[in-house]
């Protein structure tokens, strides 16, 4: 599990290197993955997809929203079907965003924890987008800790939010702009970015407005 203020890569991030989530692969023969079927129009241009490793679940509510439930263990999350489209894009031109609120209480704190829910963004440090040297993490708990809770709405976890710190390797950056400025040669790699919850929380997360785009 990702510690509250570190860039520790989890088993899930390792599984994602070079292929779809393990749960996505297994779903061809089981029921670990809930897909959008004929749904389309998810923010960012691709279809919103779910993945889950039991006992966690992910359920699509619409073409742009999903309920992630890892309250009983396991991990679950979402990704966009065109999630590799930013391969090779410099950090400064890449944008990632999602919004969440907690499903059981409609707040934005009871469903957060150490590093969850979070973006896991594959990074190439050597100029070769076919390699992933690590994942950059942006999570709800730390975005909220550094910022102000919105009134009457969900929290946006985004590379465009100045109060969302970025964790990469052993380094914490105050925000994505600082990460990009410090590492101008880094790019998004060809592996799949995804939003994940992989730790016990008091309630489920409702995730929506998943966006991946370049400026």
Buried (B, 14 or more C-beta within 10 A) or exposed (E): BBEBBBBBBBEBBEBBBEEBBBBBBBBEEEEBBBBBEEBEEBBBBBBBBBBBBBEBBBBBEEBBBBBBBBBEEBBBBBBBBEBBBBBBBBBBEBBBBBBBBBBBEEBBBBBBBBBBBBBBBBBBBEEEBEBBBBBBBBBBBBBBEBBEEEEEEBBBBBBBBEBBBBBBBEEBBEBBBBBBEEBEEBBBBBBBBBBBBBBEBBBBBBBBBBBBBEE
